[in-house]
Amino acid sequence: MTEPRRLAVIHTGGTIASRPSPDGRGVTPQQAPSVPGLRGVEISDFQPFTLPSPHVTPAHMLRLARLVAQVAPAHDGVIVTHGTDTLEETAFLLHLLLPATIPVVLTGSMRHMGEVSWDGPGNLLDAAQVALHPKTRGRGALVVFGGDLFDARTVTKIHTTAVDAFGGYPGPIGRIDRVGQAAHIEYFAMPEARTPYRPEHLEARVEILYAYAGWQGEGYAEACARADGLVIAALGTGNLPAELLPLIEQTEKPVVIATRTHAGPVLPVYGYPGGGATLVAAGAIPASFLNAHKARLLLLTLLSLGLDRAAVRRVFEEDAF
Ligand SMILES: NC(=O)C[C@H](N)C(=O)O
């Protein structure tokens, strides 16, 4: 007889654990779902917290990363159920903090268990089969949703209600389908080696500012005074209105320039005041291809490790994440 494979399922809340609350005030996380239809798999459930994902903080993510590292050696795969609103942030932090040798797959649902179109069971089964599959070894944290497999660095929530809620440029790195009962899993690229970051805490303060036509820097000075570092969701390839240039020139703290555009890199192309080239010359750090909220988590991790602005710049420049 073959040994059963061991799967750890870590429940954290979200719609996948939700139902309408008895008081009629709306849908809330209540009950962890179970993984359907897996034969020859021994499941251990863990429930470190049960939260809607807008309530999840970097401190919860750090706790979760430690729990995954703790349970992984005794299991063949780990899945994490999570609310979809901040799922990509938790996935990216697990990617940053855990070695790629731990197969950890995050999933959730867009419809709750009381709805006819409840998408929890399919996503759970997909996540479990992906986590346990030999081709998943060495890929670290992944997101599985609607049959698509996503890299934690590029995945993002692209729809507020659709069941295929996740995407992001350049798209999925793999796919799970079924032939009869058997899972058919393909990856479109080989895994990459990388070294995880190991912060003791995530207590640095990093805030995000969102650029818009006509922004004159309102809120910048206040955010800069409070925070250890800033991320700006800038325009296009990382450009800002001219008024921001002198503010950034005067800032000693790291200012990372991401983009509010949904795909593509931040590059020092434009030389008009506030153009990307002038911001970089003023000391700002381009976020590469990370969206603003993932750039924030990377900056938060690096500042919590005590890196200075020059060292932070190198990490972003070298895509060392
Ligand atoms: N589909 C979901 O899970 C959304 C929910 N608001 C959450 O992120 O917790």
The ligand as a Tripos MOL2 file, in Angstrom:
@<TRIPOS>MOLECULE
LIG
    9     8     1     0     0
SMALL
NO_CHARGES

@<TRIPOS>ATOM
      1 N1        -13.7000   37.2740   -2.1830 N.am      1 LIG1
      2 C1        -13.2170   37.6700   -1.0110 C.2       1 LIG1
      3 O1        -12.6180   36.8980   -0.3110 O.2       1 LIG1
      4 C2        -13.4190   39.1160   -0.6400 C.3       1 LIG1
      5 C3        -13.4540   39.4090    0.8400 C.3       1 LIG1
      6 N2        -13.8560   40.7870    1.0440 N.3       1 LIG1
      7 C4        -12.0850   39.2210    1.4980 C.2       1 LIG1
      8 O2        -11.0920   39.5630    0.9110 O.co2     1 LIG1
      9 O3        -12.0310   38.7690    2.6190 O.co2     1 LIG1
@<TRIPOS>BOND
     1     1     2 1
     2     2     3 2
     3     2     4 1
     4     4     5 1
     5     5     6 1
     6     5     7 1
     7     7     8 2
     8     7     9 1
@<TRIPOS>SUBSTRUCTURE
     1 LIG1         1 GROUP 0 **** ****
